[in-house]
Amino acid sequence: QVQLVESGGGLVQAGGSLRLSCAASGRTDSRYAMGWFRQAPGKERELVAGIHWSGTFTQYIDSVKGRFTISRDHAKNTVHLQMTRLKPEDTAVYYCAAAGLLGSIVGGTANYWGQGTQVTVSS
């Protein structure tokens, strides 16, 4: 079992930045791909960014390319999502997820999920 806890959400003005963190505990000795998802009110959950266990490969949805950066720190068992030039349409609950394969992250079938952290971007 892996437990994931997100932090770093909050209220920010459009154009601002936030850094989300996801702390993993439990069976962190396994090699997990990680990802950040988001779900806005009335919308389906969508993948925002994913990162391979090694950290050498990342994937983003088009709407955040050039603005968001996913990274991971194996020593601290954490994954971060640096969000810049935030837009009101980025407002959502952001979830951290872990899976054995990056393909599972991309497909939305992660094995483990965090509880989510709210990000609100005001115009």
VMD Tcl script that builds the backbone (N, CA, C; Angstrom):
set m [mol new atoms 369]
animate dup $m
set s [atomselect $m all]
$s set {name element resname resid chain x y z} {
  {N N GLN 1 A 0.830 -1.199 0.000}
  {CA C GLN 1 A 0.000 0.000 0.000}
  {C C GLN 1 A 0.864 1.248 0.000}
  {N N VAL 2 A 0.394 2.244 -0.700}
  {CA C VAL 2 A 1.064 3.542 -0.747}
  {C C VAL 2 A 0.041 4.609 -0.349}
  {N N GLN 3 A 0.443 5.456 0.542}
  {CA C GLN 3 A -0.406 6.577 0.933}
  {C C GLN 3 A 0.154 7.857 0.313}
  {N N LEU 4 A -0.735 8.672 -0.238}
  {CA C LEU 4 A -0.339 9.910 -0.892}
  {C C LEU 4 A -1.053 11.082 -0.231}
  {N N VAL 5 A -0.288 12.111 0.093}
  {CA C VAL 5 A -0.860 13.298 0.719}
  {C C VAL 5 A -0.406 14.536 -0.047}
  {N N GLU 6 A -1.377 15.267 -0.577}
  {CA C GLU 6 A -1.072 16.475 -1.333}
  {C C GLU 6 A -1.056 17.699 -0.423}
  {N N SER 7 A -0.307 18.690 -0.843}
  {CA C SER 7 A -0.284 19.977 -0.145}
  {C C SER 7 A 0.097 21.066 -1.134}
  {N N GLY 8 A -0.112 22.309 -0.725}
  {CA C GLY 8 A 0.326 23.427 -1.543}
  {C C GLY 8 A -0.761 24.139 -2.304}
  {N N GLY 9 A -1.979 23.637 -2.232}
  {CA C GLY 9 A -3.063 24.316 -2.933}
  {C C GLY 9 A -3.423 25.627 -2.256}
  {N N GLY 10 A -4.283 26.393 -2.906}
  {CA C GLY 10 A -4.711 27.657 -2.323}
  {C C GLY 10 A -5.348 28.556 -3.344}
  {N N LEU 11 A -5.499 29.822 -2.951}
  {CA C LEU 11 A -6.099 30.840 -3.807}
  {C C LEU 11 A -5.000 31.731 -4.357}
  {N N VAL 12 A -5.017 31.953 -5.659}
  {CA C VAL 12 A -3.995 32.780 -6.296}
  {C C VAL 12 A -4.651 33.572 -7.422}
  {N N GLN 13 A -4.098 34.730 -7.702}
  {CA C GLN 13 A -4.609 35.524 -8.798}
  {C C GLN 13 A -4.099 34.995 -10.130}
  {N N ALA 14 A -4.839 35.265 -11.163}
  {CA C ALA 14 A -4.415 34.861 -12.504}
  {C C ALA 14 A -3.030 35.428 -12.796}
  {N N GLY 15 A -2.190 34.582 -13.395}
  {CA C GLY 15 A -0.816 34.976 -13.672}
  {C C GLY 15 A 0.150 34.580 -12.583}
  {N N GLY 16 A -0.382 34.168 -11.439}
  {CA C GLY 16 A 0.454 33.780 -10.319}
  {C C GLY 16 A 0.948 32.350 -10.422}
  {N N SER 17 A 1.616 31.912 -9.354}
  {CA C SER 17 A 2.222 30.583 -9.325}
  {C C SER 17 A 1.877 29.859 -8.032}
  {N N LEU 18 A 1.864 28.552 -8.123}
  {CA C LEU 18 A 1.715 27.681 -6.959}
  {C C LEU 18 A 2.581 26.455 -7.172}
  {N N ARG 19 A 3.015 25.863 -6.084}
  {CA C ARG 19 A 3.759 24.619 -6.160}
  {C C ARG 19 A 3.047 23.573 -5.307}
  {N N LEU 20 A 2.559 22.545 -5.972}
  {CA C LEU 20 A 1.914 21.442 -5.276}
  {C C LEU 20 A 2.942 20.368 -4.945}
  {N N SER 21 A 2.758 19.738 -3.802}
  {CA C SER 21 A 3.622 18.644 -3.402}
  {C C SER 21 A 2.785 17.424 -3.055}
  {N N CYS 22 A 3.355 16.266 -3.292}
  {CA C CYS 22 A 2.698 15.006 -2.964}
  {C C CYS 22 A 3.709 14.148 -2.221}
  {N N ALA 23 A 3.419 13.850 -0.976}
  {CA C ALA 23 A 4.305 13.033 -0.168}
  {C C ALA 23 A 3.790 11.603 -0.148}
  {N N ALA 24 A 4.655 10.672 -0.493}
  {CA C ALA 24 A 4.290 9.254 -0.524}
  {C C ALA 24 A 4.863 8.544 0.691}
  {N N SER 25 A 4.090 7.646 1.242}
  {CA C SER 25 A 4.549 6.824 2.357}
  {C C SER 25 A 4.019 5.408 2.176}
  {N N GLY 26 A 4.565 4.488 2.933}
  {CA C GLY 26 A 4.172 3.095 2.782}
  {C C GLY 26 A 5.199 2.371 1.935}
  {N N ARG 27 A 4.734 1.645 0.949}
  {CA C ARG 27 A 5.630 0.850 0.108}
  {C C ARG 27 A 6.278 1.696 -0.982}
  {N N THR 28 A 7.083 2.623 -0.544}
  {CA C THR 28 A 7.727 3.519 -1.505}
  {C C THR 28 A 8.989 2.907 -2.091}
  {N N ASP 29 A 9.291 1.649 -1.712}
  {CA C ASP 29 A 10.457 0.999 -2.294}
  {C C ASP 29 A 10.167 0.490 -3.703}
  {N N SER 30 A 8.897 0.425 -4.056}
  {CA C SER 30 A 8.551 -0.016 -5.406}
  {C C SER 30 A 8.706 1.139 -6.389}
  {N N ARG 31 A 8.828 0.774 -7.642}
  {CA C ARG 31 A 9.034 1.786 -8.676}
  {C C ARG 31 A 7.682 2.223 -9.232}
  {N N TYR 32 A 7.251 3.404 -8.830}
  {CA C TYR 32 A 5.957 3.910 -9.247}
  {C C TYR 32 A 6.107 5.106 -10.185}
  {N N ALA 33 A 5.310 5.091 -11.225}
  {CA C ALA 33 A 5.111 6.309 -11.991}
  {C C ALA 33 A 4.125 7.162 -11.196}
  {N N MET 34 A 4.223 8.471 -11.353}
  {CA C MET 34 A 3.362 9.369 -10.590}
  {C C MET 34 A 2.672 10.338 -11.537}
  {N N GLY 35 A 1.589 10.866 -11.082}
  {CA C GLY 35 A 0.888 11.834 -11.911}
  {C C GLY 35 A 0.057 12.791 -11.091}
  {N N TRP 36 A -0.275 13.904 -11.722}
  {CA C TRP 36 A -1.203 14.873 -11.155}
  {C C TRP 36 A -2.438 14.933 -12.046}
  {N N PHE 37 A -3.582 14.831 -11.426}
  {CA C PHE 37 A -4.860 14.943 -12.109}
  {C C PHE 37 A -5.610 16.130 -11.517}
  {N N ARG 38 A -6.634 16.569 -12.217}
  {CA C ARG 38 A -7.477 17.615 -11.664}
  {C C ARG 38 A -8.924 17.380 -12.071}
  {N N GLN 39 A -9.814 17.894 -11.234}
  {CA C GLN 39 A -11.233 17.803 -11.543}
  {C C GLN 39 A -11.898 19.107 -11.144}
  {N N ALA 40 A -12.453 19.768 -12.130}
  {CA C ALA 40 A -13.180 21.009 -11.904}
  {C C ALA 40 A -14.661 20.693 -11.705}
  {N N PRO 41 A -15.409 21.557 -11.058}
  {CA C PRO 41 A -16.838 21.300 -10.836}
  {C C PRO 41 A -17.570 21.050 -12.140}
  {N N GLY 42 A -18.311 19.968 -12.173}
  {CA C GLY 42 A -19.099 19.644 -13.348}
  {C C GLY 42 A -18.320 19.042 -14.500}
  {N N LYS 43 A -17.038 18.800 -14.286}
  {CA C LYS 43 A -16.206 18.244 -15.349}
  {C C LYS 43 A -15.601 16.918 -14.914}
  {N N GLU 44 A -15.165 16.166 -15.899}
  {CA C GLU 44 A -14.518 14.895 -15.597}
  {C C GLU 44 A -13.073 15.130 -15.144}
  {N N ARG 45 A -12.579 14.181 -14.393}
  {CA C ARG 45 A -11.180 14.252 -13.984}
  {C C ARG 45 A -10.284 14.099 -15.204}
  {N N GLU 46 A -9.206 14.875 -15.233}
  {CA C GLU 46 A -8.275 14.792 -16.346}
  {C C GLU 46 A -6.842 14.742 -15.837}
  {N N LEU 47 A -6.013 14.049 -16.620}
  {CA C LEU 47 A -4.591 14.012 -16.306}
  {C C LEU 47 A -3.987 15.371 -16.633}
  {N N VAL 48 A -3.191 15.897 -15.723}
  {CA C VAL 48 A -2.471 17.138 -15.965}
  {C C VAL 48 A -1.040 16.837 -16.392}
  {N N ALA 49 A -0.366 15.974 -15.636}
  {CA C ALA 49 A 1.026 15.654 -15.926}
  {C C ALA 49 A 1.372 14.309 -15.319}
  {N N GLY 50 A 2.286 13.601 -15.977}
  {CA C GLY 50 A 2.756 12.331 -15.468}
  {C C GLY 50 A 4.266 12.265 -15.560}
  {N N ILE 51 A 4.857 11.450 -14.705}
  {CA C ILE 51 A 6.309 11.313 -14.701}
  {C C ILE 51 A 6.683 9.862 -14.458}
  {N N HIS 52 A 7.624 9.388 -15.256}
  {CA C HIS 52 A 8.131 8.029 -15.137}
  {C C HIS 52 A 8.862 7.849 -13.806}
  {N N TRP 53 A 8.959 6.605 -13.352}
  {CA C TRP 53 A 9.635 6.351 -12.079}
  {C C TRP 53 A 11.023 6.984 -12.063}
  {N N SER 54 A 11.743 6.856 -13.195}
  {CA C SER 54 A 13.107 7.357 -13.266}
  {C C SER 54 A 13.174 8.874 -13.285}
  {N N GLY 55 A 12.065 9.507 -13.604}
  {CA C GLY 55 A 12.062 10.962 -13.723}
  {C C GLY 55 A 12.549 11.459 -15.067}
  {N N THR 56 A 12.895 10.542 -15.946}
  {CA C THR 56 A 13.485 10.939 -17.223}
  {C C THR 56 A 12.447 11.210 -18.292}
  {N N PHE 57 A 11.217 10.828 -18.062}
  {CA C PHE 57 A 10.176 11.054 -19.062}
  {C C PHE 57 A 8.962 11.666 -18.390}
  {N N THR 58 A 8.470 12.719 -18.988}
  {CA C THR 58 A 7.285 13.384 -18.470}
  {C C THR 58 A 6.266 13.591 -19.584}
  {N N GLN 59 A 5.031 13.779 -19.195}
  {CA C GLN 59 A 3.969 13.997 -20.164}
  {C C GLN 59 A 3.000 15.022 -19.593}
  {N N TYR 60 A 2.499 15.901 -20.474}
  {CA C TYR 60 A 1.589 16.967 -20.045}
  {C C TYR 60 A 0.414 17.074 -21.005}
  {N N ILE 61 A -0.704 17.563 -20.487}
  {CA C ILE 61 A -1.783 17.906 -21.406}
  {C C ILE 61 A -1.421 19.228 -22.074}
  {N N ASP 62 A -1.972 19.438 -23.242}
  {CA C ASP 62 A -1.590 20.598 -24.042}
  {C C ASP 62 A -1.826 21.916 -23.322}
  {N N SER 63 A -2.887 21.995 -22.565}
  {CA C SER 63 A -3.267 23.273 -21.958}
  {C C SER 63 A -2.296 23.749 -20.876}
  {N N VAL 64 A -1.417 22.879 -20.396}
  {CA C VAL 64 A -0.478 23.295 -19.348}
  {C C VAL 64 A 0.972 23.263 -19.820}
  {N N LYS 65 A 1.208 22.817 -21.034}
  {CA C LYS 65 A 2.586 22.756 -21.538}
  {C C LYS 65 A 3.209 24.147 -21.535}
  {N N GLY 66 A 4.435 24.219 -21.034}
  {CA C GLY 66 A 5.114 25.496 -20.946}
  {C C GLY 66 A 4.784 26.282 -19.687}
  {N N ARG 67 A 3.771 25.854 -18.951}
  {CA C ARG 67 A 3.383 26.565 -17.715}
  {C C ARG 67 A 3.600 25.707 -16.467}
  {N N PHE 68 A 3.370 24.401 -16.592}
  {CA C PHE 68 A 3.490 23.493 -15.448}
  {C C PHE 68 A 4.695 22.597 -15.631}
  {N N THR 69 A 5.321 22.232 -14.514}
  {CA C THR 69 A 6.444 21.313 -14.540}
  {C C THR 69 A 6.285 20.287 -13.423}
  {N N ILE 70 A 6.334 19.018 -13.798}
  {CA C ILE 70 A 6.279 17.950 -12.814}
  {C C ILE 70 A 7.699 17.465 -12.542}
  {N N SER 71 A 7.984 17.164 -11.290}
  {CA C SER 71 A 9.306 16.662 -10.920}
  {C C SER 71 A 9.157 15.745 -9.718}
  {N N ARG 72 A 10.193 14.972 -9.450}
  {CA C ARG 72 A 10.137 14.072 -8.308}
  {C C ARG 72 A 11.466 14.033 -7.592}
  {N N ASP 73 A 11.389 13.779 -6.294}
  {CA C ASP 73 A 12.568 13.676 -5.438}
  {C C ASP 73 A 12.513 12.311 -4.770}
  {N N HIS 74 A 13.317 11.374 -5.274}
  {CA C HIS 74 A 13.278 10.018 -4.739}
  {C C HIS 74 A 13.720 9.974 -3.279}
  {N N ALA 75 A 14.693 10.784 -2.937}
  {CA C ALA 75 A 15.208 10.771 -1.567}
  {C C ALA 75 A 14.132 11.144 -0.555}
  {N N LYS 76 A 13.217 12.018 -0.961}
  {CA C LYS 76 A 12.158 12.470 -0.058}
  {C C LYS 76 A 10.799 11.856 -0.375}
  {N N ASN 77 A 10.772 10.979 -1.373}
  {CA C ASN 77 A 9.510 10.340 -1.776}
  {C C ASN 77 A 8.415 11.371 -2.046}
  {N N THR 78 A 8.773 12.382 -2.775}
  {CA C THR 78 A 7.812 13.428 -3.089}
  {C C THR 78 A 7.765 13.696 -4.596}
  {N N VAL 79 A 6.638 14.186 -5.018}
  {CA C VAL 79 A 6.441 14.631 -6.392}
  {C C VAL 79 A 5.873 16.045 -6.324}
  {N N HIS 80 A 6.366 16.891 -7.197}
  {CA C HIS 80 A 5.928 18.277 -7.194}
  {C C HIS 80 A 5.290 18.642 -8.525}
  {N N LEU 81 A 4.414 19.623 -8.459}
  {CA C LEU 81 A 3.870 20.216 -9.671}
  {C C LEU 81 A 4.022 21.731 -9.528}
  {N N GLN 82 A 4.973 22.267 -10.251}
  {CA C GLN 82 A 5.180 23.708 -10.259}
  {C C GLN 82 A 4.259 24.302 -11.309}
  {N N MET 83 A 3.380 25.185 -10.870}
  {CA C MET 83 A 2.390 25.777 -11.773}
  {C C MET 83 A 2.653 27.272 -11.868}
  {N N THR 84 A 2.862 27.749 -13.073}
  {CA C THR 84 A 3.098 29.171 -13.305}
  {C C THR 84 A 2.072 29.706 -14.296}
  {N N ARG 85 A 1.991 31.016 -14.369}
  {CA C ARG 85 A 1.043 31.691 -15.286}
  {C C ARG 85 A -0.331 31.060 -15.187}
  {N N LEU 86 A -0.791 30.914 -13.970}
  {CA C LEU 86 A -2.066 30.256 -13.742}
  {C C LEU 86 A -3.228 31.042 -14.332}
  {N N LYS 87 A -4.223 30.290 -14.768}
  {CA C LYS 87 A -5.409 30.859 -15.393}
  {C C LYS 87 A -6.643 30.429 -14.598}
  {N N PRO 88 A -7.721 31.201 -14.688}
  {CA C PRO 88 A -8.944 30.788 -13.983}
  {C C PRO 88 A -9.397 29.377 -14.356}
  {N N GLU 89 A -9.161 28.976 -15.594}
  {CA C GLU 89 A -9.565 27.630 -16.007}
  {C C GLU 89 A -8.710 26.528 -15.397}
  {N N ASP 90 A -7.658 26.885 -14.678}
  {CA C ASP 90 A -6.882 25.893 -13.935}
  {C C ASP 90 A -7.514 25.569 -12.585}
  {N N THR 91 A -8.553 26.295 -12.225}
  {CA C THR 91 A -9.231 26.054 -10.957}
  {C C THR 91 A -9.811 24.646 -10.914}
  {N N ALA 92 A -9.439 23.898 -9.891}
  {CA C ALA 92 A -9.889 22.512 -9.758}
  {C C ALA 92 A -9.341 21.937 -8.454}
  {N N VAL 93 A -9.811 20.753 -8.134}
  {CA C VAL 93 A -9.160 19.960 -7.095}
  {C C VAL 93 A -8.087 19.137 -7.791}
  {N N TYR 94 A -6.880 19.210 -7.277}
  {CA C TYR 94 A -5.757 18.501 -7.874}
  {C C TYR 94 A -5.425 17.269 -7.030}
  {N N TYR 95 A -5.288 16.147 -7.733}
  {CA C TYR 95 A -5.019 14.868 -7.083}
  {C C TYR 95 A -3.675 14.303 -7.524}
  {N N CYS 96 A -2.997 13.716 -6.595}
  {CA C CYS 96 A -1.768 12.987 -6.872}
  {C C CYS 96 A -2.120 11.506 -7.024}
  {N N ALA 97 A -1.417 10.822 -7.906}
  {CA C ALA 97 A -1.695 9.401 -8.130}
  {C C ALA 97 A -0.405 8.654 -8.391}
  {N N ALA 98 A -0.424 7.357 -8.100}
  {CA C ALA 98 A 0.744 6.497 -8.319}
  {C C ALA 98 A 0.299 5.217 -8.999}
  {N N ALA 99 A 1.154 4.701 -9.872}
  {CA C ALA 99 A 0.862 3.455 -10.578}
  {C C ALA 99 A 2.178 2.787 -10.950}
  {N N GLY 100 A 2.080 1.491 -11.234}
  {CA C GLY 100 A 3.291 0.765 -11.583}
  {C C GLY 100 A 3.852 1.184 -12.932}
  {N N LEU 101 A 2.983 1.637 -13.820}
  {CA C LEU 101 A 3.399 2.018 -15.156}
  {C C LEU 101 A 2.937 3.433 -15.477}
  {N N LEU 102 A 3.747 4.150 -16.219}
  {CA C LEU 102 A 3.329 5.481 -16.645}
  {C C LEU 102 A 2.089 5.381 -17.534}
  {N N GLY 103 A 2.004 4.308 -18.279}
  {CA C GLY 103 A 0.825 4.114 -19.117}
  {C C GLY 103 A -0.461 4.058 -18.310}
  {N N SER 104 A -0.381 3.518 -17.123}
  {CA C SER 104 A -1.555 3.484 -16.250}
  {C C SER 104 A -1.924 4.882 -15.782}
  {N N ILE 105 A -0.917 5.690 -15.524}
  {CA C ILE 105 A -1.171 7.086 -15.148}
  {C C ILE 105 A -1.858 7.796 -16.313}
  {N N VAL 106 A -1.297 7.656 -17.482}
  {CA C VAL 106 A -1.854 8.312 -18.666}
  {C C VAL 106 A -3.283 7.833 -18.924}
  {N N GLY 107 A -3.527 6.564 -18.643}
  {CA C GLY 107 A -4.859 6.009 -18.864}
  {C C GLY 107 A -5.828 6.280 -17.724}
  {N N GLY 108 A -5.342 6.912 -16.666}
  {CA C GLY 108 A -6.218 7.242 -15.548}
  {C C GLY 108 A -6.537 6.086 -14.635}
  {N N THR 109 A -5.814 4.994 -14.774}
  {CA C THR 109 A -6.095 3.813 -13.948}
  {C C THR 109 A -5.008 3.623 -12.903}
  {N N ALA 110 A -4.734 4.644 -12.151}
  {CA C ALA 110 A -3.702 4.578 -11.123}
  {C C ALA 110 A -4.125 3.656 -9.988}
  {N N ASN 111 A -3.134 3.114 -9.311}
  {CA C ASN 111 A -3.408 2.212 -8.207}
  {C C ASN 111 A -3.722 2.959 -6.910}
  {N N TYR 112 A -3.096 4.125 -6.741}
  {CA C TYR 112 A -3.230 4.864 -5.489}
  {C C TYR 112 A -3.542 6.333 -5.785}
  {N N TRP 113 A -4.377 6.897 -4.925}
  {CA C TRP 113 A -4.813 8.286 -5.092}
  {C C TRP 113 A -4.733 9.031 -3.768}
  {N N GLY 114 A -4.393 10.306 -3.862}
  {CA C GLY 114 A -4.459 11.158 -2.682}
  {C C GLY 114 A -5.856 11.725 -2.519}
  {N N GLN 115 A -6.035 12.521 -1.491}
  {CA C GLN 115 A -7.348 13.091 -1.183}
  {C C GLN 115 A -7.626 14.378 -1.957}
  {N N GLY 116 A -6.602 14.970 -2.501}
  {CA C GLY 116 A -6.801 16.169 -3.314}
  {C C GLY 116 A -6.505 17.458 -2.566}
  {N N THR 117 A -6.148 18.480 -3.332}
  {CA C THR 117 A -5.923 19.807 -2.780}
  {C C THR 117 A -6.554 20.821 -3.732}
  {N N GLN 118 A -7.253 21.792 -3.173}
  {CA C GLN 118 A -7.980 22.751 -3.987}
  {C C GLN 118 A -7.055 23.848 -4.489}
  {N N VAL 119 A -7.169 24.117 -5.775}
  {CA C VAL 119 A -6.479 25.249 -6.395}
  {C C VAL 119 A -7.538 26.163 -6.993}
  {N N THR 120 A -7.537 27.410 -6.571}
  {CA C THR 120 A -8.497 28.384 -7.082}
  {C C THR 120 A -7.739 29.572 -7.645}
  {N N VAL 121 A -8.017 29.880 -8.905}
  {CA C VAL 121 A -7.358 30.988 -9.585}
  {C C VAL 121 A -8.403 32.054 -9.877}
  {N N SER 122 A -8.212 33.218 -9.286}
  {CA C SER 122 A -9.173 34.303 -9.477}
  {C C SER 122 A -8.754 35.172 -10.656}
  {N N SER 123 A -9.753 35.719 -11.327}
  {CA C SER 123 A -9.470 36.544 -12.509}
  {C C SER 123 A -9.296 38.006 -12.139}
}
mol reanalyze $m
mol bondsrecalc $m
mol representation Tube
mol addrep $m
